[in-house]
Amino acid sequence: MPIRKLPDAPPAIHLLGPTVFLVALGVGMGESYMWPRLVLVFGPEIRWLFLVGVTLQAVVMLEMARYAMATGESIFAGAARVFKPMMWFFFAVAILVYIWPGHLSAGAAAFEEITGIPWLVTACIGLVLVGIVFSLAKVIYNLLENVLSILIGVLVVGTAIIASLVGSWADLSSTLTGMFAFGYFPTEAMSSTWFPIIVGSVAFAGPSGMQQMWYTLHLRDSQAGMGAHIPRVRGLRHAGEEESMPSRGFMFDTDDADEMRKWKGWRRWVTFDALLLFWGITMLVTVSFTVLAQSAARENPNVKTLIEGGDRDAALGAMSDAFASVGGPVLGGLFFGFIALIGLNATLGLFDSFSRGQADMTYFFVKGARRFKMSHLYAGFLWGVIIFGILILLFGPADGPAGVLDILAFLSTFAMGAYCIVLLLVNNRMLPKPIRPKWWTNAIIGFGAVFYLGMLFYSLVRFGVVVS
């Protein structure tokens, strides 16, 4: 890679950054739906698995950032440098997993509970509006960072306030102590019904699937590290203003003491992002929803029986009733407002991330693609997934055929184990020795690969099912 100067790092303590995308993608149906459901069935002690999952993902985030900030390249480009078929695997998985409009459908269904507007209408209009907003934006990253920061702020503050009204100090205490009940795993959790769900929930503790890999592209567009030397992706309307994209990333001189000083400043900056903004906000939201789940169990003593009987939506209804218990139907409706907000957050983040990732791989590795600007490719994938989503909403199940969804859930968790392996290869083979990860970081990422893939294949071999 050509040698360029590393920009000076901003102050380590900051409010906004590319982590807002991971929070938007991570604080989704896992935190608001899957984990409260597990708490209602197994108690708050089961949350120690969430602590393991989200802590592991914070370390993964730091290692994804290592390569992106050192080179200005995405992790997909790093994977291609090691073994190009690995990159094409993630290209294919992204299409299989992320073209289904599931998050938006769930958010629209919650919006229907409040307004009575059919969810199908809201979902279709929402898809088109997302495409229009992204196409008109001058710099897509700037728009999304500002919008998602506001939406996440509302979600975090709102759920914390409601949890404080609905829950009790005993609920908060059991929620916090449950995070450290390491080893708690009731016998029924090992059943064919619940073990696959637990595996999926651990994988969805924070951003799941390829969302951590897309984070490297948001880092680049935030101008972090060597990303300052790479042009930013613009909306379709402003594609003509895009600067020429270099054919590869850049590297700084790791033998220069001043450059290494700046590198350590960037590592402090991203570590603050990982520990406080990503780990802290994700934990705060899940603590709020766990408190709500315990309050819901008091309001609806039969909710556990309903969930065990196969009623997957009983947890959401029970938590809505818990809201209503302190403020009447208005607060009960507000709960579904939060679910709709989560669906909107996830949709904005996923559509941008999918389009950004596919455009990046296409531009650099598909012959002839460089005749187009990156912004044109981004718009092509964006409107492609929007049109596909509308067709699925109108003419097929909103989440795709049930048989296909089983495969998609499997691929999403498999991708997480696979990207841990990719991280080990890329960071330890492609980076200069002075900025490679420490042995203990490699050990944690290696544990992640074994953790995700081991649970996944145990579920498949032991129970004959993939992640639910």
C-alpha positions as a Markdown table, in Angstrom:
| # | Residue | x | y | z |
|---|---|---|---|---|
| 1 | Met | 0.0 | 0.0 | 0.0 |
| 2 | Pro | 1.2 | 3.6 | -0.6 |
| 3 | Ile | 2.5 | 5.4 | 2.5 |
| 4 | Arg | 0.5 | 8.4 | 3.6 |
| 5 | Lys | 0.5 | 10.5 | 6.8 |
| 6 | Leu | -2.0 | 9.4 | 9.5 |
| 7 | Pro | -4.2 | 12.3 | 10.6 |
| 8 | Asp | -4.2 | 13.5 | 14.2 |
| 9 | Ala | -6.8 | 11.7 | 16.3 |
| 10 | Pro | -9.7 | 13.6 | 17.8 |
| 11 | Pro | -10.2 | 13.7 | 21.6 |
| 12 | Ala | -10.9 | 10.2 | 23.0 |
| 13 | Ile | -14.1 | 11.3 | 24.8 |
| 14 | His | -16.8 | 12.2 | 22.4 |
| 15 | Leu | -20.6 | 11.9 | 21.9 |
| 16 | Leu | -21.1 | 10.9 | 18.3 |
| 17 | Gly | -19.2 | 8.5 | 16.1 |
| 18 | Pro | -19.6 | 5.6 | 13.7 |
| 19 | Thr | -20.6 | 3.4 | 16.6 |
| 20 | Val | -24.1 | 4.9 | 16.3 |
| 21 | Phe | -24.6 | 2.6 | 13.4 |
| 22 | Leu | -23.7 | -0.5 | 15.4 |
| 23 | Val | -26.0 | 0.6 | 18.2 |
| 24 | Ala | -28.8 | 1.2 | 15.8 |
| 25 | Leu | -28.3 | -2.2 | 14.3 |
| 26 | Gly | -27.6 | -3.9 | 17.6 |
| 27 | Val | -30.4 | -2.5 | 19.7 |
| 28 | Gly | -33.1 | -4.4 | 17.8 |
| 29 | Met | -35.4 | -7.3 | 18.1 |
| 30 | Gly | -32.9 | -9.3 | 20.0 |
| 31 | Glu | -32.7 | -6.8 | 22.9 |
| 32 | Ser | -36.4 | -5.9 | 22.9 |
| 33 | Tyr | -38.0 | -9.2 | 22.0 |
| 34 | Met | -35.7 | -12.3 | 22.2 |
| 35 | Trp | -34.0 | -11.6 | 25.5 |
| 36 | Pro | -37.1 | -10.5 | 27.4 |
| 37 | Arg | -38.8 | -13.7 | 26.2 |
| 38 | Leu | -35.9 | -15.7 | 27.6 |
| 39 | Val | -36.1 | -13.8 | 30.9 |
| 40 | Leu | -39.8 | -14.5 | 31.2 |
| 41 | Val | -39.2 | -18.2 | 30.8 |
| 42 | Phe | -35.9 | -18.7 | 32.6 |
| 43 | Gly | -35.5 | -15.7 | 34.8 |
| 44 | Pro | -33.0 | -12.8 | 34.8 |
| 45 | Glu | -30.1 | -15.1 | 35.6 |
| 46 | Ile | -30.0 | -16.2 | 31.9 |
| 47 | Arg | -28.7 | -12.8 | 31.0 |
| 48 | Trp | -25.1 | -13.8 | 31.8 |
| 49 | Leu | -25.1 | -15.2 | 28.3 |
| 50 | Phe | -26.0 | -11.7 | 27.0 |
| 51 | Leu | -23.1 | -10.2 | 28.9 |
| 52 | Val | -20.7 | -12.7 | 27.3 |
| 53 | Gly | -22.2 | -12.1 | 23.8 |
| 54 | Val | -22.1 | -8.3 | 23.9 |
| 55 | Thr | -18.6 | -8.2 | 25.5 |
| 56 | Leu | -17.3 | -10.5 | 22.8 |
| 57 | Gln | -18.8 | -8.2 | 20.2 |
| 58 | Ala | -17.1 | -5.1 | 21.7 |
| 59 | Val | -13.7 | -6.8 | 21.3 |
| 60 | Val | -14.7 | -7.8 | 17.7 |
| 61 | Met | -15.6 | -4.2 | 17.0 |
| 62 | Leu | -12.1 | -3.0 | 18.2 |
| 63 | Glu | -10.5 | -5.6 | 15.9 |
| 64 | Met | -12.6 | -4.7 | 12.9 |
| 65 | Ala | -11.5 | -1.1 | 13.5 |
| 66 | Arg | -7.9 | -2.0 | 13.7 |
| 67 | Tyr | -7.7 | -2.9 | 10.0 |
| 68 | Ala | -10.0 | -0.3 | 8.8 |
| 69 | Met | -8.3 | 2.6 | 10.6 |
| 70 | Ala | -4.8 | 1.4 | 9.6 |
| 71 | Thr | -5.5 | 1.1 | 5.9 |
| 72 | Gly | -8.7 | 2.9 | 5.0 |
| 73 | Glu | -10.0 | -0.4 | 3.5 |
| 74 | Ser | -13.0 | -2.4 | 4.5 |
| 75 | Ile | -12.6 | -5.8 | 6.2 |
| 76 | Phe | -14.0 | -7.2 | 2.9 |
| 77 | Ala | -10.9 | -5.9 | 1.0 |
| 78 | Gly | -8.7 | -7.4 | 3.8 |
| 79 | Ala | -10.4 | -10.8 | 3.4 |
| 80 | Ala | -9.9 | -10.6 | -0.4 |
| 81 | Arg | -6.2 | -10.0 | 0.2 |
| 82 | Val | -6.0 | -13.2 | 2.2 |
| 83 | Phe | -8.2 | -15.4 | 0.1 |
| 84 | Lys | -10.7 | -13.9 | -2.4 |
| 85 | Pro | -13.4 | -16.6 | -2.1 |
| 86 | Met | -13.8 | -15.6 | 1.5 |
| 87 | Met | -14.9 | -12.2 | 0.4 |
| 88 | Trp | -17.4 | -13.6 | -2.1 |
| 89 | Phe | -18.8 | -15.8 | 0.6 |
| 90 | Phe | -19.8 | -12.7 | 2.6 |
| 91 | Phe | -21.1 | -11.0 | -0.6 |
| 92 | Ala | -23.5 | -14.0 | -1.1 |
| 93 | Val | -24.5 | -14.2 | 2.5 |
| 94 | Ala | -25.4 | -10.5 | 2.6 |
| 95 | Ile | -27.8 | -11.0 | -0.3 |
| 96 | Leu | -29.4 | -14.2 | 1.2 |
| 97 | Val | -29.8 | -12.7 | 4.7 |
| 98 | Tyr | -30.5 | -9.0 | 4.4 |
| 99 | Ile | -32.8 | -8.5 | 1.5 |
| 100 | Trp | -35.9 | -9.6 | 3.5 |
| 101 | Pro | -37.8 | -6.6 | 5.0 |
| 102 | Gly | -38.3 | -8.3 | 8.4 |
| 103 | His | -37.3 | -5.4 | 10.7 |
| 104 | Leu | -39.4 | -2.9 | 8.9 |
| 105 | Ser | -42.4 | -5.3 | 8.9 |
| 106 | Ala | -42.1 | -5.8 | 12.7 |
| 107 | Gly | -41.9 | -2.0 | 13.2 |
| 108 | Ala | -44.9 | -1.4 | 10.9 |
| 109 | Ala | -47.0 | -4.0 | 12.7 |
| 110 | Ala | -46.2 | -2.2 | 16.0 |
| 111 | Phe | -47.2 | 1.1 | 14.3 |
| 112 | Glu | -50.5 | -0.4 | 13.3 |
| 113 | Glu | -51.2 | -1.2 | 16.9 |
| 114 | Ile | -51.0 | 2.5 | 17.7 |
| 115 | Thr | -52.6 | 4.1 | 14.6 |
| 116 | Gly | -54.7 | 1.4 | 13.0 |
| 117 | Ile | -53.0 | 2.0 | 9.7 |
| 118 | Pro | -52.4 | -1.4 | 7.9 |
| 119 | Trp | -48.8 | -2.4 | 8.4 |
| 120 | Leu | -48.5 | -3.3 | 4.7 |
| 121 | Val | -49.2 | 0.3 | 3.7 |
| 122 | Thr | -46.8 | 1.7 | 6.3 |
| 123 | Ala | -44.0 | -0.7 | 5.4 |
| 124 | Cys | -44.2 | 0.0 | 1.6 |
| 125 | Ile | -44.3 | 3.7 | 2.1 |
| 126 | Gly | -41.4 | 3.4 | 4.6 |
| 127 | Leu | -39.3 | 1.5 | 2.0 |
| 128 | Val | -39.8 | 4.2 | -0.7 |
| 129 | Leu | -39.1 | 7.1 | 1.8 |
| 130 | Val | -35.8 | 5.5 | 2.9 |
| 131 | Gly | -34.7 | 5.3 | -0.8 |
| 132 | Ile | -35.7 | 8.9 | -1.5 |
| 133 | Val | -34.0 | 10.3 | 1.6 |
| 134 | Phe | -30.7 | 8.4 | 0.9 |
| 135 | Ser | -30.8 | 9.4 | -2.7 |
| 136 | Leu | -31.1 | 13.1 | -1.9 |
| 137 | Ala | -28.5 | 13.2 | 0.8 |
| 138 | Lys | -25.2 | 15.0 | -0.1 |
| 139 | Val | -23.1 | 12.7 | 2.2 |
| 140 | Ile | -25.1 | 9.7 | 3.3 |
| 141 | Tyr | -22.9 | 9.1 | 6.4 |
| 142 | Asn | -23.5 | 12.6 | 7.8 |
| 143 | Leu | -27.3 | 12.3 | 7.4 |
| 144 | Leu | -27.5 | 8.9 | 9.0 |
| 145 | Glu | -25.3 | 9.7 | 11.9 |
| 146 | Asn | -27.5 | 12.7 | 12.8 |
| 147 | Val | -30.8 | 10.9 | 12.3 |
| 148 | Leu | -29.8 | 7.7 | 14.2 |
| 149 | Ser | -28.3 | 9.7 | 17.1 |
| 150 | Ile | -31.6 | 11.4 | 17.6 |
| 151 | Leu | -33.7 | 8.2 | 17.3 |
| 152 | Ile | -31.4 | 6.2 | 19.6 |
| 153 | Gly | -31.4 | 9.0 | 22.2 |
| 154 | Val | -35.2 | 8.9 | 22.3 |
| 155 | Leu | -35.1 | 5.1 | 22.6 |
| 156 | Val | -32.5 | 5.0 | 25.4 |
| 157 | Val | -34.0 | 7.8 | 27.5 |
| 158 | Gly | -37.6 | 6.7 | 26.8 |
| 159 | Thr | -37.2 | 3.1 | 27.7 |
| 160 | Ala | -35.1 | 4.0 | 30.8 |
| 161 | Ile | -37.9 | 6.4 | 32.1 |
| 162 | Ile | -40.7 | 3.9 | 31.5 |
| 163 | Ala | -38.7 | 1.0 | 33.1 |
| 164 | Ser | -38.2 | 3.3 | 36.2 |
| 165 | Leu | -42.0 | 3.9 | 36.4 |
| 166 | Val | -43.0 | 0.3 | 35.7 |
| 167 | Gly | -40.3 | -1.7 | 37.5 |
| 168 | Ser | -39.1 | -1.8 | 41.1 |
| 169 | Trp | -35.7 | -1.7 | 42.8 |
| 170 | Ala | -36.0 | -5.5 | 43.2 |
| 171 | Asp | -36.4 | -5.9 | 39.4 |
| 172 | Leu | -33.3 | -3.8 | 38.8 |
| 173 | Ser | -31.3 | -5.7 | 41.4 |
| 174 | Ser | -32.2 | -9.1 | 40.0 |
| 175 | Thr | -31.5 | -7.8 | 36.5 |
| 176 | Leu | -28.0 | -6.6 | 37.4 |
| 177 | Thr | -27.1 | -9.7 | 39.5 |
| 178 | Gly | -28.4 | -11.9 | 36.8 |
| 179 | Met | -25.7 | -10.7 | 34.5 |
| 180 | Phe | -23.1 | -12.3 | 36.7 |
| 181 | Ala | -24.9 | -15.7 | 37.3 |
| 182 | Phe | -22.2 | -17.4 | 35.2 |
| 183 | Gly | -22.9 | -21.0 | 34.5 |
| 184 | Tyr | -26.7 | -20.8 | 35.1 |
| 185 | Phe | -28.3 | -23.0 | 32.5 |
| 186 | Pro | -31.5 | -24.8 | 33.5 |
| 187 | Thr | -32.2 | -28.3 | 32.2 |
| 188 | Glu | -35.1 | -27.2 | 30.0 |
| 189 | Ala | -32.8 | -24.8 | 28.2 |
| 190 | Met | -31.0 | -27.8 | 26.7 |
| 191 | Ser | -34.2 | -28.9 | 25.0 |
| 192 | Ser | -34.7 | -28.9 | 21.2 |
| 193 | Thr | -37.2 | -26.1 | 21.6 |
| 194 | Trp | -35.1 | -23.7 | 23.6 |
| 195 | Phe | -31.4 | -24.4 | 22.9 |
| 196 | Pro | -31.6 | -23.2 | 19.2 |
| 197 | Ile | -33.4 | -20.0 | 20.4 |
| 198 | Ile | -30.7 | -19.4 | 23.0 |
| 199 | Val | -28.0 | -19.8 | 20.4 |
| 200 | Gly | -29.7 | -17.3 | 18.2 |
| 201 | Ser | -30.2 | -14.9 | 21.1 |
| 202 | Val | -26.5 | -15.0 | 22.1 |
| 203 | Ala | -25.6 | -14.3 | 18.5 |
| 204 | Phe | -28.1 | -11.4 | 18.5 |
| 205 | Ala | -26.6 | -9.8 | 21.7 |
| 206 | Gly | -25.7 | -6.6 | 19.9 |
| 207 | Pro | -25.3 | -6.5 | 16.1 |
| 208 | Ser | -25.5 | -9.8 | 14.4 |
| 209 | Gly | -24.5 | -11.4 | 11.2 |
| 210 | Met | -22.4 | -9.1 | 9.0 |
| 211 | Gln | -23.1 | -5.9 | 10.8 |
| 212 | Gln | -19.7 | -5.7 | 12.4 |
| 213 | Met | -18.1 | -6.0 | 9.0 |
| 214 | Trp | -20.1 | -3.1 | 7.6 |
| 215 | Tyr | -18.9 | -1.0 | 10.6 |
| 216 | Thr | -15.5 | -0.9 | 8.9 |
| 217 | Leu | -17.2 | 1.0 | 6.0 |
| 218 | His | -18.8 | 3.5 | 8.4 |
| 219 | Leu | -15.5 | 4.0 | 10.0 |
| 220 | Arg | -14.0 | 4.9 | 6.6 |
| 221 | Asp | -16.7 | 7.4 | 5.8 |
| 222 | Ser | -16.3 | 9.0 | 9.2 |
| 223 | Gln | -12.7 | 9.7 | 8.1 |
| 224 | Ala | -11.3 | 7.7 | 11.0 |
| 225 | Gly | -7.5 | 6.9 | 10.7 |
| 226 | Met | -6.4 | 6.3 | 7.1 |
| 227 | Gly | -10.1 | 6.6 | 6.1 |
| 228 | Ala | -9.4 | 10.3 | 5.8 |
| 229 | His | -7.7 | 9.6 | 2.5 |
| 230 | Ile | -10.7 | 7.8 | 1.0 |
| 231 | Pro | -13.6 | 9.7 | -0.7 |
| 232 | Arg | -17.0 | 9.5 | 1.0 |
| 233 | Val | -20.1 | 7.9 | -0.5 |
| 234 | Arg | -22.7 | 10.5 | -1.7 |
| 235 | Gly | -26.4 | 10.3 | -2.5 |
| 236 | Leu | -27.4 | 9.6 | -6.1 |
| 237 | Arg | -28.4 | 13.3 | -6.6 |
| 238 | His | -24.8 | 14.4 | -5.7 |
| 239 | Ala | -22.9 | 11.5 | -7.3 |
| 240 | Gly | -21.3 | 13.8 | -9.7 |
| 241 | Glu | -19.5 | 15.5 | -6.8 |
| 242 | Glu | -17.8 | 12.3 | -5.7 |
| 243 | Glu | -14.0 | 12.3 | -5.9 |
| 244 | Ser | -12.1 | 9.6 | -7.7 |
| 245 | Met | -11.9 | 6.4 | -5.6 |
| 246 | Pro | -8.3 | 5.0 | -5.2 |
| 247 | Ser | -7.8 | 1.4 | -6.3 |
| 248 | Arg | -6.5 | 0.4 | -2.8 |
| 249 | Gly | -6.0 | 1.7 | 0.7 |
| 250 | Phe | -3.0 | 3.3 | 2.3 |
| 251 | Met | -0.6 | 2.6 | 5.2 |
| 252 | Phe | 1.3 | 4.9 | 7.6 |
| 253 | Asp | 4.9 | 4.5 | 8.5 |
| 254 | Thr | 4.9 | 2.3 | 11.6 |
| 255 | Asp | 8.7 | 3.0 | 12.1 |
| 256 | Asp | 7.9 | 6.7 | 12.7 |
| 257 | Ala | 7.4 | 7.5 | 16.4 |
| 258 | Asp | 5.1 | 10.4 | 15.7 |
| 259 | Glu | 2.9 | 8.3 | 13.5 |
| 260 | Met | 2.7 | 5.6 | 16.2 |
| 261 | Arg | 1.7 | 8.3 | 18.7 |
| 262 | Lys | -1.2 | 9.3 | 16.5 |
| 263 | Trp | -2.1 | 5.6 | 16.0 |
| 264 | Lys | -2.4 | 5.2 | 19.7 |
| 265 | Gly | -4.6 | 8.2 | 19.9 |
| 266 | Trp | -7.0 | 6.7 | 17.3 |
| 267 | Arg | -7.0 | 3.4 | 19.3 |
| 268 | Arg | -8.1 | 5.3 | 22.4 |
| 269 | Trp | -10.8 | 7.1 | 20.4 |
| 270 | Val | -12.3 | 3.8 | 19.1 |
| 271 | Thr | -11.9 | 2.1 | 22.5 |
| 272 | Phe | -14.0 | 4.8 | 24.1 |
| 273 | Asp | -16.6 | 4.1 | 21.3 |
| 274 | Ala | -16.5 | 0.4 | 22.0 |
| 275 | Leu | -16.7 | 0.5 | 25.8 |
| 276 | Leu | -19.0 | 3.4 | 26.6 |
| 277 | Leu | -21.1 | 4.1 | 23.5 |
| 278 | Phe | -21.5 | 0.6 | 22.1 |
| 279 | Trp | -21.3 | -1.7 | 25.2 |
| 280 | Gly | -22.8 | 0.9 | 27.6 |
| 281 | Ile | -25.8 | 2.0 | 25.5 |
| 282 | Thr | -26.6 | -1.6 | 24.5 |
| 283 | Met | -26.5 | -2.8 | 28.1 |
| 284 | Leu | -28.6 | 0.1 | 29.3 |
| 285 | Val | -31.4 | -0.6 | 26.8 |
| 286 | Thr | -31.4 | -4.3 | 27.6 |
| 287 | Val | -31.4 | -3.6 | 31.3 |
| 288 | Ser | -34.5 | -1.5 | 30.8 |
| 289 | Phe | -36.3 | -4.2 | 28.7 |
| 290 | Thr | -35.4 | -6.9 | 31.3 |
| 291 | Val | -36.9 | -4.8 | 34.1 |
| 292 | Leu | -40.0 | -4.4 | 31.9 |
| 293 | Ala | -40.1 | -8.2 | 31.3 |
| 294 | Gln | -40.1 | -8.9 | 35.0 |
| 295 | Ser | -42.9 | -6.3 | 35.6 |
| 296 | Ala | -44.8 | -8.0 | 32.7 |
| 297 | Ala | -44.6 | -11.3 | 34.5 |
| 298 | Arg | -46.3 | -9.8 | 37.5 |
| 299 | Glu | -49.0 | -8.2 | 35.4 |
| 300 | Asn | -49.6 | -11.4 | 33.3 |
| 301 | Pro | -48.7 | -14.4 | 35.5 |
| 302 | Asn | -49.7 | -16.8 | 32.7 |
| 303 | Val | -47.3 | -15.2 | 30.1 |
| 304 | Lys | -44.6 | -17.9 | 30.7 |
| 305 | Thr | -47.2 | -20.6 | 30.0 |
| 306 | Leu | -48.2 | -18.8 | 26.8 |
| 307 | Ile | -44.7 | -18.5 | 25.6 |
| 308 | Glu | -43.9 | -22.2 | 26.4 |
| 309 | Gly | -47.0 | -23.1 | 24.5 |
| 310 | Gly | -45.7 | -21.5 | 21.3 |
| 311 | Asp | -47.2 | -18.0 | 21.5 |
| 312 | Arg | -44.2 | -16.0 | 20.2 |
| 313 | Asp | -45.9 | -12.6 | 20.6 |
| 314 | Ala | -47.0 | -13.1 | 24.2 |
| 315 | Ala | -43.9 | -11.3 | 25.5 |
| 316 | Leu | -44.6 | -8.1 | 23.6 |
| 317 | Gly | -48.2 | -8.1 | 24.7 |
| 318 | Ala | -47.3 | -8.6 | 28.3 |
| 319 | Met | -44.7 | -5.8 | 28.3 |
| 320 | Ser | -47.3 | -3.5 | 26.7 |
| 321 | Asp | -49.7 | -4.4 | 29.5 |
| 322 | Ala | -46.9 | -3.5 | 32.0 |
| 323 | Phe | -46.6 | -0.1 | 30.4 |
| 324 | Ala | -50.4 | 0.4 | 30.6 |
| 325 | Ser | -50.4 | -0.6 | 34.3 |
| 326 | Val | -48.8 | 2.7 | 35.2 |
| 327 | Gly | -50.3 | 5.1 | 32.6 |
| 328 | Gly | -53.3 | 3.5 | 31.0 |
| 329 | Pro | -53.7 | 2.7 | 27.3 |
| 330 | Val | -51.6 | 5.6 | 26.2 |
| 331 | Leu | -48.5 | 4.2 | 27.8 |
| 332 | Gly | -49.5 | 0.7 | 26.6 |
| 333 | Gly | -49.5 | 2.1 | 23.0 |
| 334 | Leu | -46.2 | 3.9 | 23.7 |
| 335 | Phe | -44.5 | 0.5 | 24.1 |
| 336 | Phe | -45.4 | -0.4 | 20.5 |
| 337 | Gly | -44.1 | 3.0 | 19.6 |
| 338 | Phe | -40.7 | 2.0 | 20.9 |
| 339 | Ile | -40.9 | -1.3 | 18.9 |
| 340 | Ala | -41.8 | 0.7 | 15.7 |
| 341 | Leu | -38.8 | 3.0 | 16.5 |
| 342 | Ile | -36.5 | 0.0 | 16.8 |
| 343 | Gly | -37.7 | -1.3 | 13.4 |
| 344 | Leu | -37.0 | 2.1 | 11.8 |
| 345 | Asn | -33.5 | 2.3 | 13.3 |
| 346 | Ala | -32.7 | -1.2 | 12.1 |
| 347 | Thr | -34.1 | -0.5 | 8.6 |
| 348 | Leu | -32.2 | 2.7 | 8.1 |
| 349 | Gly | -29.0 | 1.1 | 9.4 |
| 350 | Leu | -29.4 | -2.2 | 7.5 |
| 351 | Phe | -30.4 | -0.7 | 4.1 |
| 352 | Asp | -27.4 | 1.7 | 4.2 |
| 353 | Ser | -25.0 | -1.0 | 5.4 |
| 354 | Phe | -26.1 | -3.6 | 2.9 |
| 355 | Ser | -25.8 | -1.2 | 0.0 |
| 356 | Arg | -22.5 | 0.2 | 1.2 |
| 357 | Gly | -21.0 | -3.3 | 1.6 |
| 358 | Gln | -22.2 | -4.7 | -1.7 |
| 359 | Ala | -21.1 | -1.5 | -3.6 |
| 360 | Asp | -17.6 | -1.7 | -2.0 |
| 361 | Met | -17.0 | -5.3 | -3.0 |
| 362 | Thr | -18.5 | -4.7 | -6.5 |
| 363 | Tyr | -16.4 | -1.6 | -7.2 |
| 364 | Phe | -13.1 | -3.1 | -6.2 |
| 365 | Phe | -13.5 | -6.7 | -7.3 |
| 366 | Val | -16.0 | -6.9 | -10.2 |
| 367 | Lys | -14.4 | -6.4 | -13.6 |
| 368 | Gly | -15.7 | -3.3 | -15.3 |
| 369 | Ala | -17.5 | -1.9 | -12.2 |
| 370 | Arg | -15.1 | 1.0 | -11.9 |
| 371 | Arg | -16.8 | 2.6 | -14.9 |
| 372 | Phe | -19.4 | 3.6 | -12.4 |
| 373 | Lys | -19.0 | 5.8 | -9.3 |
| 374 | Met | -19.3 | 4.2 | -5.9 |
| 375 | Ser | -22.4 | 6.3 | -5.3 |
| 376 | His | -24.1 | 4.8 | -8.5 |
| 377 | Leu | -23.4 | 1.3 | -7.3 |
| 378 | Tyr | -24.7 | 2.2 | -3.8 |
| 379 | Ala | -27.9 | 3.5 | -5.3 |
| 380 | Gly | -28.3 | 0.4 | -7.5 |
| 381 | Phe | -28.1 | -2.0 | -4.5 |
| 382 | Leu | -30.3 | 0.3 | -2.4 |
| 383 | Trp | -33.2 | 0.6 | -4.8 |
| 384 | Gly | -32.7 | -3.1 | -5.7 |
| 385 | Val | -33.3 | -4.2 | -2.1 |
| 386 | Ile | -36.2 | -1.7 | -1.8 |
| 387 | Ile | -38.0 | -3.0 | -4.9 |
| 388 | Phe | -37.5 | -6.6 | -3.8 |
| 389 | Gly | -38.8 | -5.8 | -0.3 |
| 390 | Ile | -42.0 | -4.2 | -1.7 |
| 391 | Leu | -42.6 | -7.2 | -4.0 |
| 392 | Ile | -42.2 | -9.6 | -1.0 |
| 393 | Leu | -44.5 | -7.5 | 1.1 |
| 394 | Leu | -47.2 | -7.4 | -1.6 |
| 395 | Phe | -46.9 | -10.9 | -3.0 |
| 396 | Gly | -45.2 | -13.1 | -0.4 |
| 397 | Pro | -44.7 | -13.6 | 3.4 |
| 398 | Ala | -43.1 | -10.5 | 4.9 |
| 399 | Asp | -40.1 | -12.5 | 6.2 |
| 400 | Gly | -39.7 | -14.9 | 3.3 |
| 401 | Pro | -40.7 | -18.6 | 3.3 |
| 402 | Ala | -40.3 | -20.3 | 6.6 |
| 403 | Gly | -37.9 | -22.9 | 5.2 |
| 404 | Val | -35.7 | -20.2 | 3.8 |
| 405 | Leu | -35.7 | -18.3 | 7.1 |
| 406 | Asp | -34.2 | -21.3 | 8.9 |
| 407 | Ile | -31.3 | -21.3 | 6.5 |
| 408 | Leu | -30.9 | -17.5 | 6.8 |
| 409 | Ala | -30.7 | -17.7 | 10.6 |
| 410 | Phe | -28.1 | -20.4 | 10.2 |
| 411 | Leu | -26.0 | -18.3 | 7.8 |
| 412 | Ser | -26.3 | -15.2 | 10.0 |
| 413 | Thr | -24.8 | -17.0 | 13.0 |
| 414 | Phe | -22.3 | -18.9 | 10.8 |
| 415 | Ala | -21.1 | -15.5 | 9.4 |
| 416 | Met | -20.2 | -14.4 | 12.9 |
| 417 | Gly | -18.0 | -17.3 | 13.5 |
| 418 | Ala | -16.5 | -16.9 | 10.0 |
| 419 | Tyr | -15.7 | -13.3 | 10.5 |
| 420 | Cys | -13.8 | -14.1 | 13.7 |
| 421 | Ile | -11.6 | -16.4 | 11.6 |
| 422 | Val | -11.2 | -13.7 | 8.9 |
| 423 | Leu | -10.2 | -11.1 | 11.6 |
| 424 | Leu | -7.5 | -13.4 | 12.9 |
| 425 | Leu | -6.1 | -13.9 | 9.4 |
| 426 | Val | -6.3 | -10.3 | 8.2 |
| 427 | Asn | -5.0 | -8.5 | 11.3 |
| 428 | Asn | -2.1 | -11.0 | 11.9 |
| 429 | Arg | -1.1 | -11.4 | 8.2 |
| 430 | Met | -1.9 | -8.1 | 6.5 |
| 431 | Leu | -0.8 | -5.5 | 9.1 |
| 432 | Pro | 2.8 | -4.6 | 10.1 |
| 433 | Lys | 4.0 | -6.2 | 13.3 |
| 434 | Pro | 3.9 | -3.0 | 15.4 |
| 435 | Ile | 0.1 | -2.6 | 15.0 |
| 436 | Arg | -0.9 | -6.2 | 15.1 |
| 437 | Pro | -3.3 | -7.4 | 17.9 |
| 438 | Lys | -1.9 | -8.7 | 21.2 |
| 439 | Trp | -2.0 | -12.5 | 22.0 |
| 440 | Trp | -4.9 | -12.1 | 24.4 |
| 441 | Thr | -7.0 | -10.2 | 21.8 |
| 442 | Asn | -6.3 | -13.1 | 19.4 |
| 443 | Ala | -7.4 | -15.5 | 22.1 |
| 444 | Ile | -10.7 | -13.7 | 22.6 |
| 445 | Ile | -11.4 | -13.6 | 18.9 |
| 446 | Gly | -10.5 | -17.3 | 18.6 |
| 447 | Phe | -12.9 | -18.0 | 21.4 |
| 448 | Gly | -15.6 | -16.1 | 19.5 |
| 449 | Ala | -15.1 | -18.4 | 16.5 |
| 450 | Val | -15.4 | -21.5 | 18.6 |
| 451 | Phe | -18.2 | -20.1 | 20.6 |
| 452 | Tyr | -20.5 | -19.2 | 17.6 |
| 453 | Leu | -19.6 | -22.1 | 15.4 |
| 454 | Gly | -19.5 | -24.6 | 18.2 |
| 455 | Met | -23.0 | -23.8 | 19.5 |
| 456 | Leu | -24.4 | -23.6 | 16.0 |
| 457 | Phe | -23.1 | -27.0 | 15.0 |
| 458 | Tyr | -24.0 | -28.6 | 18.3 |
| 459 | Ser | -27.6 | -27.4 | 17.8 |
| 460 | Leu | -27.5 | -28.8 | 14.3 |
| 461 | Val | -26.0 | -32.2 | 15.3 |
| 462 | Arg | -27.7 | -32.7 | 18.6 |
| 463 | Phe | -31.2 | -31.5 | 17.7 |
| 464 | Gly | -31.3 | -31.6 | 14.0 |
| 465 | Val | -32.3 | -27.9 | 13.8 |
| 466 | Val | -30.6 | -24.6 | 13.1 |
| 467 | Val | -30.8 | -21.4 | 15.0 |
| 468 | Ser | -34.4 | -20.1 | 15.6 |
